[in-house]
Amino acid sequence: MDKKTMKAAIAAQVSELTEHLVYSALAGSCKDAANAEVLRSIAAAELAHAGFWQKITGAQAAPERLRAGRIILMARVLGITFALKLMERGEKRASRRYGDLSSAVPGLAAIAADEDAHERQLLGMLDEERLRYVGSIVLGLNDALVELTGALAGFTLALSDTKLITLAGLVTGISAAFSMAASDYLSSKAEGDATAGKSAIYTGVAYLITVILMILPFLLIDSKFLSLGITLCIVISIIALFNYYISVAKELDFKRRFLEMALISMGVAAFSFALGYVLKGMLGIDA
């Protein structure tokens, strides 16, 4: 075996050990017994694959504990679905890597078939509450980002004091959060949805968290234009992080969704900024 192939084989061995560590940890924290059993089965298969590579390489390899810890932490914070989707991407990379090495390593085709079976198992087992209510979270986030971005931009032009802007923004944001949650509840209830209350809570909480993050710069910084600039950066960051999460967990196109939300939010902010300037002049307000 040449140096290049040996290096690739050792990398595969390390990857299998790392994935065994992750799957084992996720199985231990999984509340669904059926899902936990599938994860344990996959963890055992990954360990067997690592043993296969050890026979090829003759090397004692160790898992990448930092990478494993990062994925396990993601599962605890962002949900097991998100972590498993990241693992699934790793499984796809492993399948491609095995395809490249199959001519040099006998018996590799069977392991590649195992990796594909793991993918199908993972796709069939994912069912997490936070993703069932992702529509409600999107509703709360979208509305808060668009509405409050525009409102804060308008307030920044119309008002001179950041405390006044903070007050106006909080009143607008909190009122809108309760209004949006109530509307979501009544709409879901009218459609006979038994989970209308939980859906409304997800919508309202997503809205409130977004409001707090967007208002913070005006609360902490005296310069209203600097505060607005930081708020717009926060808006872009929220859009990017949320769309990355959804693109991984639900296998959607990140770029298209991110650009769509960002352009709408920034467009509304620009329009409201200009509107605040015009209305301030028309009404003769100097506050």
N, C-alpha and C positions, 0 to 999 in steps of 0.2 A: 504494500500500500504506500503510495507516494505521500509526501509531506502535506500537500493540500487536502487530500482525502482524509488523512489521519486527523488533521485539524478540524475538519468538518464533522468527523465521527465523534471526536471528543466534545465538540460544541453540542451535538445532538444528545450525547450522554448527560451532559450538564443540564440541558433543557428538560430532558425527561425527569431527572431527579428534582428539579425545581418545580415542575408541574405536579409531580407526585406530592411534594410538600404542600403546595397550594390546595390541591383537591382534597387532601386529607384534612387540612385545617377547615376548609369550607364545609366539608361533610360533618365535622364535629360541631359546627355552629348552625347548621341548617335545621330548622324546626320541622320541616316537612319530612316525615320518615321515608317516604318513597324517594324523594329527591336525594336525601342523605345517602340512601343505599346505592343509588346510581353513582353518586360522587365517590363513594368508597370503592365501588367497582372500577371506576375509571382511574382512581389513584393507584389501585393494585396493578392495573394494566400498564400505567406509566412506569411503575417500579420494575415490572417485568421487561419493559422496553429498555430501561436503563441497564438492566442486567445483560440484555442482548448486546448492547453497545460495549459494555465492559469486556465481554468475551472478544469482541473485535479489536478494541483498543489496548486491552491489558492494563488500563489505567484505573486508579482509584480516584474518581471525581467527586466533587461536593456540589450541592445545589447552590444556586445564587440566592442566598438568604435575604439579601436586600431587596431584590426583585420580588421574591415571594412575599416578603413582609409588606411591600407596597401594594400588591394586589389584594392581599388579605385585609389590609387597612381599608382599601377602597370598598371591599365587600361590606365591611362593618359600617362605613360612613354612607356610601352611595347605594348600597344594596347588592345582594348576591348576583342579581341578573346582570348588572353592569360588569362585575368582576368576571363572571362566566363568559360574557361576550368578548372581553379582552382575552380570556384564555382560549376562546374559540378562534380568535384571530391567530393566536399562537399555534393552534392545531393546524390551521390552514398553511401557515409558514412551514410547519414540520412536514406536512404532506408534500409540499413542493420540494423541501430539502431532501426528503427521502427519494423523491422521483429523480433528483439529480445524482444521487449516490447509488441508485439501484443497480447500475451496471457494474459497480466496483464491489458491492457488498451482497453476497448471496443471502436470500431469505428476507430481504428488505421489503419486498412487495406485500408480504403478509402484515408487517407492521404498518405500512402505509394504509392498508385496508382498515386496520384497527383505528387509525387516526380519523379516517372518514366516518367510521361508525360512531366514534366519540362525538363528532360534530352533530350527527343526527340525534343522538341521545340528549345532548345539551339543548338543542332546539326544542325537543319534545317535552322537556321537564320544566322549562322556565314559566313561572307564574308568580308574580309578586304584586302585592297590593299597590305599592307606589306607582307601578307602571299601569295598573288598571285605571288609576285616576290621573294619568298623565294629561288627559284632555282638560281636566279641571285646573291642573297646575299651569298648563299652557294658557288657558283663558285668563287666569289671575295675573300671570307674568306679562302676557301681551298687553292686556288692558292697562296695567300699571305703568309699564315702560312707555307706551305710546301716550297715554293721557297725562301722566305726571311729568314726563320729559317736556311735553309741550307747555304744561302749566308752569313749570319752574323756569323755562326759558322766557315765557311771557312775564312772569313776576319779576325776573331779573331786570328786565327793561323798564317795567312800570314802577318798581319800588326801589328805594335807595339803600335800605337797611337790611342786612342779612337776617336779622331777627324777625323782621316783618315777613320776609320771604319764607323763612322757616315756619312761622305760624301759619301763613296762608297755605304753604305746601302740606303741612301736617293735617290741617282741617280738611283740605281737598282730598288728600290721600286716604286718611282714615275713613272719612265719610264714604268715599268711593269704594273702599274695600268692603265695608259692611253692605253697601248697596249691591255690589257685584255678587257677594256671597248669598244675599237674600234672593237676588234674581236667579242665580244658579239653582238655589233650593226650590223655588217656586216652579221654575221651568222643568226641573227633573221630576218634581212631585206630580206635576200635571201630566207627565208622560208615564206615570206609574212606576218610576224607578224607586226600588226599596232602599237604595243607598243614597238617596237625595241629600240627607244630612251630612254624610261623610264627604260627598262630592263638594258640597258648599264649604265645608271646613277647609278642604284642600285649596279651593279657589281663594277664599278669604285670607288664609295664612300665606299663600304665595304672594298675594297682593300686598299684604302688610309688610312682609320681609323686604320686598322690593322697595316699598315706600321708605322704610327706615334707612336702607342703604343709600338711596338717592338723596335723602334729606341731610344725612350726616355732614357732608362738606359745608353746607350753609350754617350748620349748628356749630362747627368747629373753626371755621375760617372767616375772617372779617371781609375779605375781598369777594364781592358778589360774582365778579366775572371769573375769578380763579375758581370759586366754588362751583360755578356752572360748568367750567371746563372739566373739573374733576368728576362732577356728576355724569357728564357725557362719557367720560372714560369708564366709569363704573357701569353705565348702561351697556356699552360695547362689551365689557368683560362679562356681565351677566348673560348677555345674548350668546357670546362665544361659549361660555362654560355650559350653559343649559343645552345649547344645540349640540355640543360635543357629546354630552351625556345621552341625549336622545338618539343621536346618530349611531352611537355604539350600542345602546340597549335595545333599540328598535330597528336597527339597520336601515337608517334613512340617510339621505344625502346631506352632509354637513354644510357644504359650501353654499348650496342654493338656499337652504333654510336660514343660515346665518346672514347672508347678504339681503335677503328679503326683509327679515326683522330689523336689521341695522338700518337699511335705507328708509324704511317706514318711520322708525323712531327718530332718526336724524332729520328726515324731511319734515315731520310734524314739529320738531324743535325749532328748525329754521323758520318755518311759517309762523309759529307762535312768537318767536323772537321779533320778527318783523311786525307782526300784528301789535305786540305790546308797544313797540316804538311809535307806530302810527296812532294808536288809541291814546297814548300818553300825550302826544302833541295835540290831537283833536280836542281832548277833554281839558287840556291845560293843567294836567296833574304834575306836581313836582314833589313826590314823596319818596 
